[in-house]
Amino acid sequence: MPSWTIATGRITSIAWLPNRSIVRFNGGKTDEREREKIELRALGPYLERSLMETILDFEKGIRYDAERPRLLHAHTIDAHRHGLRHLARQVRETEQQYIDASIWPSDGGELIEDFGHFEPVTYCAFNWFAITLTSYFRLIALIDLLNRNDWSILDLVANERIIAKSCSEYVDDIAPAVTKWRNKVAAHPAATSPIAAGDKRGADRVGTLLQSFSYPVSRTAGYFEVARVNWKFGDGLSSLLPWSVTATYERLTPRFWPESPIPPHRHRPGSEPLDEPGTYLRLARQAV
């Protein structure tokens, strides 16, 4: 797999080829250009694929310019995108196993008892996905700001307020349920840092504190979901919103990664969930 190091002004990429030799792209002297062209051809599909992946948000047209990068390195951006797909595929495989093992139609919703005990990796995948997705989207929002304002990494501190506000608004607009889950569960359980009454953010409800470290997982029309069932303690119903790793990934695919869809559910003939308004399938796919 190639690994990229992108420097300001000119690409100085380092790529590991199949024979494990290292190729460096050094701009500048004319007599290096022919050698550079030969090395570029040697990279073949690796280089072409990496340079093609520049559109981060197809709806807003946000791009990452590899030749004039606003940020010095793009490792995390690329890793987050591929990591999200990996997590979504893992969860989809487990969802499919439950569909294949069930004798009942995949049309309803059910609470899966002790899911965290029997499926600990999938259980934790909700937290990993939430953290990675919100981090990835914040970076996209940051790149958009840098592009529109002609800023570089040297301008970040001086513009910290507008950057923090813009990045938060971008993520909240796209995936509010995932963002809330990240803040109350994934980054750290809200119970370990509760918000008190009188705080401008609003005090945490007891149900939210309980669910921040003890959250049930449901199966809705084949999709695993969290927060479809919420804890209530006295009058304190959890404020968490329902969402699904795979449904979220599918919903965001056309906008952010149209080249990397995950396989759809495969249902036995006659057991497919109804795709109509008010059904469990629509419920799962509409959760954001």
Residue pairs with C-beta under 8 A, 6 or more apart in sequence:
1 16
1 46
2 13
2 15
2 16
2 43
2 46
2 47
2 50
3 14
3 15
3 16
3 75
4 13
4 14
4 15
4 50
4 73
4 74
4 75
4 78
5 12
5 13
5 14
5 73
6 12
6 13
6 66
6 69
6 72
6 73
6 74
7 69
7 72
8 69
8 72
8 152
9 68
10 27
10 28
11 25
11 27
11 66
11 67
12 24
12 25
12 26
12 27
13 23
13 24
13 25
14 22
14 23
14 24
15 22
15 23
15 43
15 46
15 47
16 22
17 23
17 42
17 43
17 46
23 39
23 42
23 43
24 39
25 36
25 39
25 40
26 32
26 36
27 36
40 47
50 66
50 78
51 66
53 78
53 81
54 63
54 64
54 65
54 66
55 61
55 62
55 63
56 62
56 63
56 64
56 77
56 140
56 143
56 256
57 140
57 144
57 255
57 256
58 254
58 255
58 256
58 258
59 255
60 144
62 140
62 143
62 144
62 147
63 147
64 74
64 77
64 143
65 147
66 74
70 143
70 146
70 147
70 151
70 152
70 153
71 142
71 143
71 146
71 153
72 153
76 135
76 139
77 136
77 139
77 140
77 143
80 132
80 135
80 136
80 139
81 136
81 256
81 257
81 260
82 260
83 132
84 129
84 132
84 133
84 136
84 249
84 257
85 249
85 257
85 260
85 262
87 125
87 128
87 129
87 132
87 245
88 129
88 245
88 246
88 249
88 262
89 262
89 263
90 121
90 122
90 125
91 122
91 125
91 129
91 224
91 245
91 246
92 246
92 262
92 263
92 265
94 119
94 122
94 224
95 219
95 222
95 223
95 224
95 246
95 265
96 265
96 266
98 219
98 222
99 106
99 222
99 265
99 266
99 267
100 266
104 271
105 270
105 271
105 272
105 273
106 221
106 222
106 265
106 267
106 271
106 272
106 273
107 221
107 271
107 272
107 273
107 274
107 279
107 280
107 281
108 220
108 221
108 280
109 218
109 219
109 220
109 221
109 228
109 280
109 283
110 218
110 219
111 216
111 217
111 218
111 229
112 216
112 217
112 218
112 219
112 224
115 122
115 123
115 216
115 217
115 224
116 123
116 217
119 217
122 224
123 217
125 245
126 181
126 185
126 186
126 217
126 226
126 245
127 181
127 185
127 186
128 186
129 178
129 245
129 248
130 178
130 179
130 181
130 182
130 185
130 186
131 182
131 186
131 187
133 175
133 178
133 182
133 248
134 171
134 175
134 178
134 179
134 182
137 167
137 170
137 171
137 174
137 175
138 167
138 168
138 170
138 171
140 170
141 166
141 167
141 169
141 170
141 171
142 163
142 167
144 166
144 170
145 151
145 159
145 162
145 163
145 166
145 167
146 152
146 155
149 155
149 159
151 159
156 163
171 179
172 179
174 252
174 288
175 243
175 248
175 252
175 288
176 241
176 288
177 227
177 240
177 241
177 242
177 243
177 287
177 288
178 243
178 248
178 288
180 239
180 240
180 241
181 226
181 227
181 240
181 241
181 243
183 190
184 190
184 204
184 208
184 211
184 212
184 239
184 240
185 211
185 212
185 213
185 215
185 240
189 209
189 212
189 213
190 204
190 208
190 209
190 212
191 209
191 210
191 212
191 213
192 212
192 213
194 203
194 204
194 209
195 201
195 202
195 203
195 204
196 203
197 203
204 239
205 233
205 236
205 237
205 238
205 239
206 233
206 234
206 236
207 230
207 231
207 232
207 233
207 236
207 237
207 238
207 239
208 236
208 238
208 239
208 240
210 231
210 233
210 238
211 227
211 230
211 231
211 238
211 240
214 231
215 226
215 227
215 240
216 226
216 229
217 224
217 225
217 226
218 224
218 225
218 226
218 228
218 229
219 225
220 228
220 244
220 280
220 281
220 283
220 284
221 273
221 279
221 280
221 281
221 283
221 284
222 265
222 267
222 273
222 281
222 284
223 244
223 246
223 247
223 284
223 285
224 244
224 245
224 246
225 242
225 243
225 244
225 247
225 284
225 287
226 240
226 242
226 243
226 244
227 238
227 240
227 241
227 242
227 243
228 242
228 287
230 237
230 238
230 240
231 237
231 238
232 238
241 287
241 288
242 287
243 287
243 288
244 284
244 287
246 262
247 284
247 285
247 287
248 287
248 288
249 262
250 261
250 262
250 285
251 285
251 288
253 260
253 261
253 262
267 273
273 279
273 280
273 281
274 281
275 281
275 282
276 282
